[in-house]
Amino acid sequence: MTREMKQIFTRRITQANRSQLVVILYDMILTYLKDAAAAQEIGCEQEFKKDMQCARNCISELRGSLDFHYDLSRNLFAIYAFADRELARDMQGIDAKQLSQITGMFQKLRDAYHTVSKQDHSQPLMENAQDVYAGFTYNRIDVNENLSQYGAARGYCI
């Protein structure tokens, strides 16, 4: 994942509510899986393993955040466990046998949660997050961004 993508995900996380965070995690998984497939194609074993491990870490985060009071959580847990197991198997063999199947599965889950997140109008989880204003000034190749609200009181709502 490029530095720019990390910054984009960081900005999205600071402005996200609960359902949007799940969509962001799915987007991160899909990005890492795409990067792993690209690394595998060019034969870069270390990059492949790193991207696969990052995707597995995101899956672990999703699995850890499930609320088992709902029946859907049991089904999602089984899906996450299957995906994690298959990615671990592919990672050890430096092979991407199941990568396209896992990517398709997470794309469908991401689309479903994205639809749900459009109906969730709750407040973002982080308050006092740094505001980013883009487009006030331009340079030859990019839009300049201005940051505001510097301070130690930024963070999650409690």
Phi and psi in radians as a Rosetta constraint file:
Dihedral C 1 N 2 CA 2 C 2 CIRCULARHARMONIC -1.307 0.35
Dihedral N 2 CA 2 C 2 N 3 CIRCULARHARMONIC 2.846 0.35
Dihedral C 2 N 3 CA 3 C 3 CIRCULARHARMONIC -1.080 0.35
Dihedral N 3 CA 3 C 3 N 4 CIRCULARHARMONIC -0.673 0.35
Dihedral C 3 N 4 CA 4 C 4 CIRCULARHARMONIC -1.101 0.35
Dihedral N 4 CA 4 C 4 N 5 CIRCULARHARMONIC -0.744 0.35
Dihedral C 4 N 5 CA 5 C 5 CIRCULARHARMONIC -1.095 0.35
Dihedral N 5 CA 5 C 5 N 6 CIRCULARHARMONIC -0.686 0.35
Dihedral C 5 N 6 CA 6 C 6 CIRCULARHARMONIC -1.080 0.35
Dihedral N 6 CA 6 C 6 N 7 CIRCULARHARMONIC -0.703 0.35
Dihedral C 6 N 7 CA 7 C 7 CIRCULARHARMONIC -1.152 0.35
Dihedral N 7 CA 7 C 7 N 8 CIRCULARHARMONIC -0.689 0.35
Dihedral C 7 N 8 CA 8 C 8 CIRCULARHARMONIC -1.115 0.35
Dihedral N 8 CA 8 C 8 N 9 CIRCULARHARMONIC -0.807 0.35
Dihedral C 8 N 9 CA 9 C 9 CIRCULARHARMONIC -1.102 0.35
Dihedral N 9 CA 9 C 9 N 10 CIRCULARHARMONIC -0.673 0.35
Dihedral C 9 N 10 CA 10 C 10 CIRCULARHARMONIC -1.090 0.35
Dihedral N 10 CA 10 C 10 N 11 CIRCULARHARMONIC -0.774 0.35
Dihedral C 10 N 11 CA 11 C 11 CIRCULARHARMONIC -1.100 0.35
Dihedral N 11 CA 11 C 11 N 12 CIRCULARHARMONIC -0.749 0.35
Dihedral C 11 N 12 CA 12 C 12 CIRCULARHARMONIC -1.096 0.35
Dihedral N 12 CA 12 C 12 N 13 CIRCULARHARMONIC -0.703 0.35
Dihedral C 12 N 13 CA 13 C 13 CIRCULARHARMONIC -1.115 0.35
Dihedral N 13 CA 13 C 13 N 14 CIRCULARHARMONIC -0.709 0.35
Dihedral C 13 N 14 CA 14 C 14 CIRCULARHARMONIC -1.146 0.35
Dihedral N 14 CA 14 C 14 N 15 CIRCULARHARMONIC -0.396 0.35
Dihedral C 14 N 15 CA 15 C 15 CIRCULARHARMONIC -1.841 0.35
Dihedral N 15 CA 15 C 15 N 16 CIRCULARHARMONIC 0.074 0.35
Dihedral C 15 N 16 CA 16 C 16 CIRCULARHARMONIC -1.629 0.35
Dihedral N 16 CA 16 C 16 N 17 CIRCULARHARMONIC 2.604 0.35
Dihedral C 16 N 17 CA 17 C 17 CIRCULARHARMONIC -1.653 0.35
Dihedral N 17 CA 17 C 17 N 18 CIRCULARHARMONIC -3.001 0.35
Dihedral C 17 N 18 CA 18 C 18 CIRCULARHARMONIC -1.046 0.35
Dihedral N 18 CA 18 C 18 N 19 CIRCULARHARMONIC -0.852 0.35
Dihedral C 18 N 19 CA 19 C 19 CIRCULARHARMONIC -1.226 0.35
Dihedral N 19 CA 19 C 19 N 20 CIRCULARHARMONIC -0.569 0.35
Dihedral C 19 N 20 CA 20 C 20 CIRCULARHARMONIC -1.205 0.35
Dihedral N 20 CA 20 C 20 N 21 CIRCULARHARMONIC -0.542 0.35
Dihedral C 20 N 21 CA 21 C 21 CIRCULARHARMONIC -1.107 0.35
Dihedral N 21 CA 21 C 21 N 22 CIRCULARHARMONIC -0.644 0.35
Dihedral C 21 N 22 CA 22 C 22 CIRCULARHARMONIC -1.133 0.35
Dihedral N 22 CA 22 C 22 N 23 CIRCULARHARMONIC -0.733 0.35
Dihedral C 22 N 23 CA 23 C 23 CIRCULARHARMONIC -1.087 0.35
Dihedral N 23 CA 23 C 23 N 24 CIRCULARHARMONIC -0.718 0.35
Dihedral C 23 N 24 CA 24 C 24 CIRCULARHARMONIC -1.100 0.35
Dihedral N 24 CA 24 C 24 N 25 CIRCULARHARMONIC -0.728 0.35
Dihedral C 24 N 25 CA 25 C 25 CIRCULARHARMONIC -1.088 0.35
Dihedral N 25 CA 25 C 25 N 26 CIRCULARHARMONIC -0.722 0.35
Dihedral C 25 N 26 CA 26 C 26 CIRCULARHARMONIC -1.079 0.35
Dihedral N 26 CA 26 C 26 N 27 CIRCULARHARMONIC -0.738 0.35
Dihedral C 26 N 27 CA 27 C 27 CIRCULARHARMONIC -1.082 0.35
Dihedral N 27 CA 27 C 27 N 28 CIRCULARHARMONIC -0.680 0.35
Dihedral C 27 N 28 CA 28 C 28 CIRCULARHARMONIC -1.142 0.35
Dihedral N 28 CA 28 C 28 N 29 CIRCULARHARMONIC -0.746 0.35
Dihedral C 28 N 29 CA 29 C 29 CIRCULARHARMONIC -1.042 0.35
Dihedral N 29 CA 29 C 29 N 30 CIRCULARHARMONIC -0.824 0.35
Dihedral C 29 N 30 CA 30 C 30 CIRCULARHARMONIC -1.084 0.35
Dihedral N 30 CA 30 C 30 N 31 CIRCULARHARMONIC -0.661 0.35
Dihedral C 30 N 31 CA 31 C 31 CIRCULARHARMONIC -1.141 0.35
Dihedral N 31 CA 31 C 31 N 32 CIRCULARHARMONIC -0.801 0.35
Dihedral C 31 N 32 CA 32 C 32 CIRCULARHARMONIC -1.125 0.35
Dihedral N 32 CA 32 C 32 N 33 CIRCULARHARMONIC -0.676 0.35
Dihedral C 32 N 33 CA 33 C 33 CIRCULARHARMONIC -1.173 0.35
Dihedral N 33 CA 33 C 33 N 34 CIRCULARHARMONIC -0.665 0.35
Dihedral C 33 N 34 CA 34 C 34 CIRCULARHARMONIC -1.128 0.35
Dihedral N 34 CA 34 C 34 N 35 CIRCULARHARMONIC -0.738 0.35
Dihedral C 34 N 35 CA 35 C 35 CIRCULARHARMONIC -1.137 0.35
Dihedral N 35 CA 35 C 35 N 36 CIRCULARHARMONIC -0.663 0.35
Dihedral C 35 N 36 CA 36 C 36 CIRCULARHARMONIC -1.136 0.35
Dihedral N 36 CA 36 C 36 N 37 CIRCULARHARMONIC -0.726 0.35
Dihedral C 36 N 37 CA 37 C 37 CIRCULARHARMONIC -1.105 0.35
Dihedral N 37 CA 37 C 37 N 38 CIRCULARHARMONIC -0.703 0.35
Dihedral C 37 N 38 CA 38 C 38 CIRCULARHARMONIC -1.158 0.35
Dihedral N 38 CA 38 C 38 N 39 CIRCULARHARMONIC -0.710 0.35
Dihedral C 38 N 39 CA 39 C 39 CIRCULARHARMONIC -1.153 0.35
Dihedral N 39 CA 39 C 39 N 40 CIRCULARHARMONIC -0.645 0.35
Dihedral C 39 N 40 CA 40 C 40 CIRCULARHARMONIC -1.182 0.35
Dihedral N 40 CA 40 C 40 N 41 CIRCULARHARMONIC -0.646 0.35
Dihedral C 40 N 41 CA 41 C 41 CIRCULARHARMONIC -1.098 0.35
Dihedral N 41 CA 41 C 41 N 42 CIRCULARHARMONIC -0.674 0.35
Dihedral C 41 N 42 CA 42 C 42 CIRCULARHARMONIC -1.578 0.35
Dihedral N 42 CA 42 C 42 N 43 CIRCULARHARMONIC -0.041 0.35
Dihedral C 42 N 43 CA 43 C 43 CIRCULARHARMONIC 1.435 0.35
Dihedral N 43 CA 43 C 43 N 44 CIRCULARHARMONIC 0.400 0.35
Dihedral C 43 N 44 CA 44 C 44 CIRCULARHARMONIC -1.580 0.35
Dihedral N 44 CA 44 C 44 N 45 CIRCULARHARMONIC 1.650 0.35
Dihedral C 44 N 45 CA 45 C 45 CIRCULARHARMONIC -1.138 0.35
Dihedral N 45 CA 45 C 45 N 46 CIRCULARHARMONIC -0.759 0.35
Dihedral C 45 N 46 CA 46 C 46 CIRCULARHARMONIC -1.120 0.35
Dihedral N 46 CA 46 C 46 N 47 CIRCULARHARMONIC -0.766 0.35
Dihedral C 46 N 47 CA 47 C 47 CIRCULARHARMONIC -1.139 0.35
Dihedral N 47 CA 47 C 47 N 48 CIRCULARHARMONIC -0.693 0.35
Dihedral C 47 N 48 CA 48 C 48 CIRCULARHARMONIC -1.030 0.35
Dihedral N 48 CA 48 C 48 N 49 CIRCULARHARMONIC -0.855 0.35
Dihedral C 48 N 49 CA 49 C 49 CIRCULARHARMONIC -1.140 0.35
Dihedral N 49 CA 49 C 49 N 50 CIRCULARHARMONIC -0.688 0.35
Dihedral C 49 N 50 CA 50 C 50 CIRCULARHARMONIC -1.112 0.35
Dihedral N 50 CA 50 C 50 N 51 CIRCULARHARMONIC -0.799 0.35
Dihedral C 50 N 51 CA 51 C 51 CIRCULARHARMONIC -1.164 0.35
Dihedral N 51 CA 51 C 51 N 52 CIRCULARHARMONIC -0.691 0.35
Dihedral C 51 N 52 CA 52 C 52 CIRCULARHARMONIC -1.120 0.35
Dihedral N 52 CA 52 C 52 N 53 CIRCULARHARMONIC -0.707 0.35
Dihedral C 52 N 53 CA 53 C 53 CIRCULARHARMONIC -1.165 0.35
Dihedral N 53 CA 53 C 53 N 54 CIRCULARHARMONIC -0.683 0.35
Dihedral C 53 N 54 CA 54 C 54 CIRCULARHARMONIC -1.104 0.35
Dihedral N 54 CA 54 C 54 N 55 CIRCULARHARMONIC -0.720 0.35
Dihedral C 54 N 55 CA 55 C 55 CIRCULARHARMONIC -1.098 0.35
Dihedral N 55 CA 55 C 55 N 56 CIRCULARHARMONIC -0.734 0.35
Dihedral C 55 N 56 CA 56 C 56 CIRCULARHARMONIC -1.126 0.35
Dihedral N 56 CA 56 C 56 N 57 CIRCULARHARMONIC -0.610 0.35
Dihedral C 56 N 57 CA 57 C 57 CIRCULARHARMONIC -1.132 0.35
Dihedral N 57 CA 57 C 57 N 58 CIRCULARHARMONIC -0.688 0.35
Dihedral C 57 N 58 CA 58 C 58 CIRCULARHARMONIC -1.150 0.35
Dihedral N 58 CA 58 C 58 N 59 CIRCULARHARMONIC -0.702 0.35
Dihedral C 58 N 59 CA 59 C 59 CIRCULARHARMONIC -1.104 0.35
Dihedral N 59 CA 59 C 59 N 60 CIRCULARHARMONIC -0.709 0.35
Dihedral C 59 N 60 CA 60 C 60 CIRCULARHARMONIC -1.079 0.35
Dihedral N 60 CA 60 C 60 N 61 CIRCULARHARMONIC -0.665 0.35
Dihedral C 60 N 61 CA 61 C 61 CIRCULARHARMONIC -1.135 0.35
Dihedral N 61 CA 61 C 61 N 62 CIRCULARHARMONIC -0.739 0.35
Dihedral C 61 N 62 CA 62 C 62 CIRCULARHARMONIC -1.103 0.35
Dihedral N 62 CA 62 C 62 N 63 CIRCULARHARMONIC -0.746 0.35
Dihedral C 62 N 63 CA 63 C 63 CIRCULARHARMONIC -1.135 0.35
Dihedral N 63 CA 63 C 63 N 64 CIRCULARHARMONIC -0.692 0.35
Dihedral C 63 N 64 CA 64 C 64 CIRCULARHARMONIC -1.232 0.35
Dihedral N 64 CA 64 C 64 N 65 CIRCULARHARMONIC -0.345 0.35
Dihedral C 64 N 65 CA 65 C 65 CIRCULARHARMONIC -1.661 0.35
Dihedral N 65 CA 65 C 65 N 66 CIRCULARHARMONIC 0.070 0.35
Dihedral C 65 N 66 CA 66 C 66 CIRCULARHARMONIC -1.220 0.35
Dihedral N 66 CA 66 C 66 N 67 CIRCULARHARMONIC 2.482 0.35
Dihedral C 66 N 67 CA 67 C 67 CIRCULARHARMONIC -1.852 0.35
Dihedral N 67 CA 67 C 67 N 68 CIRCULARHARMONIC 1.883 0.35
Dihedral C 67 N 68 CA 68 C 68 CIRCULARHARMONIC -1.371 0.35
Dihedral N 68 CA 68 C 68 N 69 CIRCULARHARMONIC 0.171 0.35
Dihedral C 68 N 69 CA 69 C 69 CIRCULARHARMONIC -1.277 0.35
Dihedral N 69 CA 69 C 69 N 70 CIRCULARHARMONIC -0.270 0.35
Dihedral C 69 N 70 CA 70 C 70 CIRCULARHARMONIC -1.893 0.35
Dihedral N 70 CA 70 C 70 N 71 CIRCULARHARMONIC 2.437 0.35
Dihedral C 70 N 71 CA 71 C 71 CIRCULARHARMONIC -1.105 0.35
Dihedral N 71 CA 71 C 71 N 72 CIRCULARHARMONIC -0.570 0.35
Dihedral C 71 N 72 CA 72 C 72 CIRCULARHARMONIC -1.035 0.35
Dihedral N 72 CA 72 C 72 N 73 CIRCULARHARMONIC -0.554 0.35
Dihedral C 72 N 73 CA 73 C 73 CIRCULARHARMONIC -1.074 0.35
Dihedral N 73 CA 73 C 73 N 74 CIRCULARHARMONIC -0.637 0.35
Dihedral C 73 N 74 CA 74 C 74 CIRCULARHARMONIC -1.138 0.35
Dihedral N 74 CA 74 C 74 N 75 CIRCULARHARMONIC -0.724 0.35
Dihedral C 74 N 75 CA 75 C 75 CIRCULARHARMONIC -1.147 0.35
Dihedral N 75 CA 75 C 75 N 76 CIRCULARHARMONIC -0.762 0.35
Dihedral C 75 N 76 CA 76 C 76 CIRCULARHARMONIC -1.123 0.35
Dihedral N 76 CA 76 C 76 N 77 CIRCULARHARMONIC -0.665 0.35
Dihedral C 76 N 77 CA 77 C 77 CIRCULARHARMONIC -1.052 0.35
Dihedral N 77 CA 77 C 77 N 78 CIRCULARHARMONIC -0.751 0.35
Dihedral C 77 N 78 CA 78 C 78 CIRCULARHARMONIC -1.109 0.35
Dihedral N 78 CA 78 C 78 N 79 CIRCULARHARMONIC -0.707 0.35
Dihedral C 78 N 79 CA 79 C 79 CIRCULARHARMONIC -1.137 0.35
Dihedral N 79 CA 79 C 79 N 80 CIRCULARHARMONIC -0.801 0.35
Dihedral C 79 N 80 CA 80 C 80 CIRCULARHARMONIC -1.114 0.35
Dihedral N 80 CA 80 C 80 N 81 CIRCULARHARMONIC -0.708 0.35
Dihedral C 80 N 81 CA 81 C 81 CIRCULARHARMONIC -1.122 0.35
Dihedral N 81 CA 81 C 81 N 82 CIRCULARHARMONIC -0.747 0.35
Dihedral C 81 N 82 CA 82 C 82 CIRCULARHARMONIC -1.059 0.35
Dihedral N 82 CA 82 C 82 N 83 CIRCULARHARMONIC -0.846 0.35
Dihedral C 82 N 83 CA 83 C 83 CIRCULARHARMONIC -1.084 0.35
Dihedral N 83 CA 83 C 83 N 84 CIRCULARHARMONIC -0.748 0.35
Dihedral C 83 N 84 CA 84 C 84 CIRCULARHARMONIC -1.105 0.35
Dihedral N 84 CA 84 C 84 N 85 CIRCULARHARMONIC -0.755 0.35
Dihedral C 84 N 85 CA 85 C 85 CIRCULARHARMONIC -1.096 0.35
Dihedral N 85 CA 85 C 85 N 86 CIRCULARHARMONIC -0.780 0.35
Dihedral C 85 N 86 CA 86 C 86 CIRCULARHARMONIC -1.177 0.35
Dihedral N 86 CA 86 C 86 N 87 CIRCULARHARMONIC -0.691 0.35
Dihedral C 86 N 87 CA 87 C 87 CIRCULARHARMONIC -1.164 0.35
Dihedral N 87 CA 87 C 87 N 88 CIRCULARHARMONIC -0.652 0.35
Dihedral C 87 N 88 CA 88 C 88 CIRCULARHARMONIC -1.117 0.35
Dihedral N 88 CA 88 C 88 N 89 CIRCULARHARMONIC -0.719 0.35
Dihedral C 88 N 89 CA 89 C 89 CIRCULARHARMONIC -1.123 0.35
Dihedral N 89 CA 89 C 89 N 90 CIRCULARHARMONIC -0.796 0.35
Dihedral C 89 N 90 CA 90 C 90 CIRCULARHARMONIC -1.116 0.35
Dihedral N 90 CA 90 C 90 N 91 CIRCULARHARMONIC -0.650 0.35
Dihedral C 90 N 91 CA 91 C 91 CIRCULARHARMONIC -1.147 0.35
Dihedral N 91 CA 91 C 91 N 92 CIRCULARHARMONIC -0.704 0.35
Dihedral C 91 N 92 CA 92 C 92 CIRCULARHARMONIC -1.224 0.35
Dihedral N 92 CA 92 C 92 N 93 CIRCULARHARMONIC -0.593 0.35
Dihedral C 92 N 93 CA 93 C 93 CIRCULARHARMONIC -1.594 0.35
Dihedral N 93 CA 93 C 93 N 94 CIRCULARHARMONIC 0.008 0.35
Dihedral C 93 N 94 CA 94 C 94 CIRCULARHARMONIC 0.853 0.35
Dihedral N 94 CA 94 C 94 N 95 CIRCULARHARMONIC 0.858 0.35
Dihedral C 94 N 95 CA 95 C 95 CIRCULARHARMONIC -2.365 0.35
Dihedral N 95 CA 95 C 95 N 96 CIRCULARHARMONIC 2.632 0.35
Dihedral C 95 N 96 CA 96 C 96 CIRCULARHARMONIC -2.043 0.35
Dihedral N 96 CA 96 C 96 N 97 CIRCULARHARMONIC 0.798 0.35
Dihedral C 96 N 97 CA 97 C 97 CIRCULARHARMONIC -1.062 0.35
Dihedral N 97 CA 97 C 97 N 98 CIRCULARHARMONIC -0.822 0.35
Dihedral C 97 N 98 CA 98 C 98 CIRCULARHARMONIC -1.717 0.35
Dihedral N 98 CA 98 C 98 N 99 CIRCULARHARMONIC 0.049 0.35
Dihedral C 98 N 99 CA 99 C 99 CIRCULARHARMONIC -1.061 0.35
Dihedral N 99 CA 99 C 99 N 100 CIRCULARHARMONIC -0.742 0.35
Dihedral C 99 N 100 CA 100 C 100 CIRCULARHARMONIC -1.213 0.35
Dihedral N 100 CA 100 C 100 N 101 CIRCULARHARMONIC -0.621 0.35
Dihedral C 100 N 101 CA 101 C 101 CIRCULARHARMONIC -1.166 0.35
Dihedral N 101 CA 101 C 101 N 102 CIRCULARHARMONIC -0.776 0.35
Dihedral C 101 N 102 CA 102 C 102 CIRCULARHARMONIC -1.139 0.35
Dihedral N 102 CA 102 C 102 N 103 CIRCULARHARMONIC -0.718 0.35
Dihedral C 102 N 103 CA 103 C 103 CIRCULARHARMONIC -1.072 0.35
Dihedral N 103 CA 103 C 103 N 104 CIRCULARHARMONIC -0.772 0.35
Dihedral C 103 N 104 CA 104 C 104 CIRCULARHARMONIC -1.090 0.35
Dihedral N 104 CA 104 C 104 N 105 CIRCULARHARMONIC -0.692 0.35
Dihedral C 104 N 105 CA 105 C 105 CIRCULARHARMONIC -1.110 0.35
Dihedral N 105 CA 105 C 105 N 106 CIRCULARHARMONIC -0.805 0.35
Dihedral C 105 N 106 CA 106 C 106 CIRCULARHARMONIC -1.243 0.35
Dihedral N 106 CA 106 C 106 N 107 CIRCULARHARMONIC -0.497 0.35
Dihedral C 106 N 107 CA 107 C 107 CIRCULARHARMONIC -1.138 0.35
Dihedral N 107 CA 107 C 107 N 108 CIRCULARHARMONIC -0.732 0.35
Dihedral C 107 N 108 CA 108 C 108 CIRCULARHARMONIC -1.143 0.35
Dihedral N 108 CA 108 C 108 N 109 CIRCULARHARMONIC -0.738 0.35
Dihedral C 108 N 109 CA 109 C 109 CIRCULARHARMONIC -1.125 0.35
Dihedral N 109 CA 109 C 109 N 110 CIRCULARHARMONIC -0.697 0.35
Dihedral C 109 N 110 CA 110 C 110 CIRCULARHARMONIC -1.100 0.35
Dihedral N 110 CA 110 C 110 N 111 CIRCULARHARMONIC -0.766 0.35
Dihedral C 110 N 111 CA 111 C 111 CIRCULARHARMONIC -1.094 0.35
Dihedral N 111 CA 111 C 111 N 112 CIRCULARHARMONIC -0.694 0.35
Dihedral C 111 N 112 CA 112 C 112 CIRCULARHARMONIC -1.137 0.35
Dihedral N 112 CA 112 C 112 N 113 CIRCULARHARMONIC -0.812 0.35
Dihedral C 112 N 113 CA 113 C 113 CIRCULARHARMONIC -1.189 0.35
Dihedral N 113 CA 113 C 113 N 114 CIRCULARHARMONIC -0.548 0.35
Dihedral C 113 N 114 CA 114 C 114 CIRCULARHARMONIC -1.117 0.35
Dihedral N 114 CA 114 C 114 N 115 CIRCULARHARMONIC -0.705 0.35
Dihedral C 114 N 115 CA 115 C 115 CIRCULARHARMONIC -1.086 0.35
Dihedral N 115 CA 115 C 115 N 116 CIRCULARHARMONIC -0.755 0.35
Dihedral C 115 N 116 CA 116 C 116 CIRCULARHARMONIC -1.159 0.35
Dihedral N 116 CA 116 C 116 N 117 CIRCULARHARMONIC -0.694 0.35
Dihedral C 116 N 117 CA 117 C 117 CIRCULARHARMONIC -1.154 0.35
Dihedral N 117 CA 117 C 117 N 118 CIRCULARHARMONIC -0.430 0.35
Dihedral C 117 N 118 CA 118 C 118 CIRCULARHARMONIC -1.151 0.35
Dihedral N 118 CA 118 C 118 N 119 CIRCULARHARMONIC -0.450 0.35
Dihedral C 118 N 119 CA 119 C 119 CIRCULARHARMONIC -1.569 0.35
Dihedral N 119 CA 119 C 119 N 120 CIRCULARHARMONIC -0.203 0.35
Dihedral C 119 N 120 CA 120 C 120 CIRCULARHARMONIC -1.564 0.35
Dihedral N 120 CA 120 C 120 N 121 CIRCULARHARMONIC 1.914 0.35
Dihedral C 120 N 121 CA 121 C 121 CIRCULARHARMONIC -1.875 0.35
Dihedral N 121 CA 121 C 121 N 122 CIRCULARHARMONIC 0.448 0.35
Dihedral C 121 N 122 CA 122 C 122 CIRCULARHARMONIC -1.268 0.35
Dihedral N 122 CA 122 C 122 N 123 CIRCULARHARMONIC 2.876 0.35
Dihedral C 122 N 123 CA 123 C 123 CIRCULARHARMONIC -1.244 0.35
Dihedral N 123 CA 123 C 123 N 124 CIRCULARHARMONIC 2.671 0.35
Dihedral C 123 N 124 CA 124 C 124 CIRCULARHARMONIC -1.050 0.35
Dihedral N 124 CA 124 C 124 N 125 CIRCULARHARMONIC 2.612 0.35
Dihedral C 124 N 125 CA 125 C 125 CIRCULARHARMONIC -1.247 0.35
Dihedral N 125 CA 125 C 125 N 126 CIRCULARHARMONIC -0.492 0.35
Dihedral C 125 N 126 CA 126 C 126 CIRCULARHARMONIC -1.688 0.35
Dihedral N 126 CA 126 C 126 N 127 CIRCULARHARMONIC 2.281 0.35
Dihedral C 126 N 127 CA 127 C 127 CIRCULARHARMONIC -1.962 0.35
Dihedral N 127 CA 127 C 127 N 128 CIRCULARHARMONIC 2.812 0.35
Dihedral C 127 N 128 CA 128 C 128 CIRCULARHARMONIC 1.021 0.35
Dihedral N 128 CA 128 C 128 N 129 CIRCULARHARMONIC 0.503 0.35
Dihedral C 128 N 129 CA 129 C 129 CIRCULARHARMONIC -1.275 0.35
Dihedral N 129 CA 129 C 129 N 130 CIRCULARHARMONIC 2.668 0.35
Dihedral C 129 N 130 CA 130 C 130 CIRCULARHARMONIC -1.192 0.35
Dihedral N 130 CA 130 C 130 N 131 CIRCULARHARMONIC 2.253 0.35
Dihedral C 130 N 131 CA 131 C 131 CIRCULARHARMONIC -1.436 0.35
Dihedral N 131 CA 131 C 131 N 132 CIRCULARHARMONIC 2.463 0.35
Dihedral C 131 N 132 CA 132 C 132 CIRCULARHARMONIC -2.100 0.35
Dihedral N 132 CA 132 C 132 N 133 CIRCULARHARMONIC 2.172 0.35
Dihedral C 132 N 133 CA 133 C 133 CIRCULARHARMONIC -1.960 0.35
Dihedral N 133 CA 133 C 133 N 134 CIRCULARHARMONIC 2.102 0.35
Dihedral C 133 N 134 CA 134 C 134 CIRCULARHARMONIC -1.943 0.35
Dihedral N 134 CA 134 C 134 N 135 CIRCULARHARMONIC 2.525 0.35
Dihedral C 134 N 135 CA 135 C 135 CIRCULARHARMONIC 1.736 0.35
Dihedral N 135 CA 135 C 135 N 136 CIRCULARHARMONIC 0.030 0.35
Dihedral C 135 N 136 CA 136 C 136 CIRCULARHARMONIC -1.180 0.35
Dihedral N 136 CA 136 C 136 N 137 CIRCULARHARMONIC -0.693 0.35
Dihedral C 136 N 137 CA 137 C 137 CIRCULARHARMONIC -2.335 0.35
Dihedral N 137 CA 137 C 137 N 138 CIRCULARHARMONIC 2.729 0.35
Dihedral C 137 N 138 CA 138 C 138 CIRCULARHARMONIC -2.235 0.35
Dihedral N 138 CA 138 C 138 N 139 CIRCULARHARMONIC 2.639 0.35
Dihedral C 138 N 139 CA 139 C 139 CIRCULARHARMONIC -2.068 0.35
Dihedral N 139 CA 139 C 139 N 140 CIRCULARHARMONIC -2.954 0.35
Dihedral C 139 N 140 CA 140 C 140 CIRCULARHARMONIC -1.143 0.35
Dihedral N 140 CA 140 C 140 N 141 CIRCULARHARMONIC -0.549 0.35
Dihedral C 140 N 141 CA 141 C 141 CIRCULARHARMONIC -2.144 0.35
Dihedral N 141 CA 141 C 141 N 142 CIRCULARHARMONIC -0.063 0.35
Dihedral C 141 N 142 CA 142 C 142 CIRCULARHARMONIC -2.662 0.35
Dihedral N 142 CA 142 C 142 N 143 CIRCULARHARMONIC 2.924 0.35
Dihedral C 142 N 143 CA 143 C 143 CIRCULARHARMONIC -1.680 0.35
Dihedral N 143 CA 143 C 143 N 144 CIRCULARHARMONIC 2.278 0.35
Dihedral C 143 N 144 CA 144 C 144 CIRCULARHARMONIC -1.393 0.35
Dihedral N 144 CA 144 C 144 N 145 CIRCULARHARMONIC 2.562 0.35
Dihedral C 144 N 145 CA 145 C 145 CIRCULARHARMONIC -2.084 0.35
Dihedral N 145 CA 145 C 145 N 146 CIRCULARHARMONIC 2.458 0.35
Dihedral C 145 N 146 CA 146 C 146 CIRCULARHARMONIC -1.983 0.35
Dihedral N 146 CA 146 C 146 N 147 CIRCULARHARMONIC 2.364 0.35
Dihedral C 146 N 147 CA 147 C 147 CIRCULARHARMONIC -1.840 0.35
Dihedral N 147 CA 147 C 147 N 148 CIRCULARHARMONIC 2.516 0.35
Dihedral C 147 N 148 CA 148 C 148 CIRCULARHARMONIC -2.377 0.35
Dihedral N 148 CA 148 C 148 N 149 CIRCULARHARMONIC 3.031 0.35
Dihedral C 148 N 149 CA 149 C 149 CIRCULARHARMONIC 1.130 0.35
Dihedral N 149 CA 149 C 149 N 150 CIRCULARHARMONIC 0.924 0.35
Dihedral C 149 N 150 CA 150 C 150 CIRCULARHARMONIC -1.233 0.35
Dihedral N 150 CA 150 C 150 N 151 CIRCULARHARMONIC 2.511 0.35
Dihedral C 150 N 151 CA 151 C 151 CIRCULARHARMONIC 2.818 0.35
Dihedral N 151 CA 151 C 151 N 152 CIRCULARHARMONIC 2.858 0.35
Dihedral C 151 N 152 CA 152 C 152 CIRCULARHARMONIC -1.495 0.35
Dihedral N 152 CA 152 C 152 N 153 CIRCULARHARMONIC -0.138 0.35
Dihedral C 152 N 153 CA 153 C 153 CIRCULARHARMONIC -1.562 0.35
Dihedral N 153 CA 153 C 153 N 154 CIRCULARHARMONIC 0.248 0.35
Dihedral C 153 N 154 CA 154 C 154 CIRCULARHARMONIC -1.415 0.35
Dihedral N 154 CA 154 C 154 N 155 CIRCULARHARMONIC 2.622 0.35
Dihedral C 154 N 155 CA 155 C 155 CIRCULARHARMONIC 2.689 0.35
Dihedral N 155 CA 155 C 155 N 156 CIRCULARHARMONIC -2.916 0.35
Dihedral C 155 N 156 CA 156 C 156 CIRCULARHARMONIC -1.331 0.35
Dihedral N 156 CA 156 C 156 N 157 CIRCULARHARMONIC 2.624 0.35
Dihedral C 156 N 157 CA 157 C 157 CIRCULARHARMONIC -1.260 0.35
Dihedral N 157 CA 157 C 157 N 158 CIRCULARHARMONIC 2.523 0.35
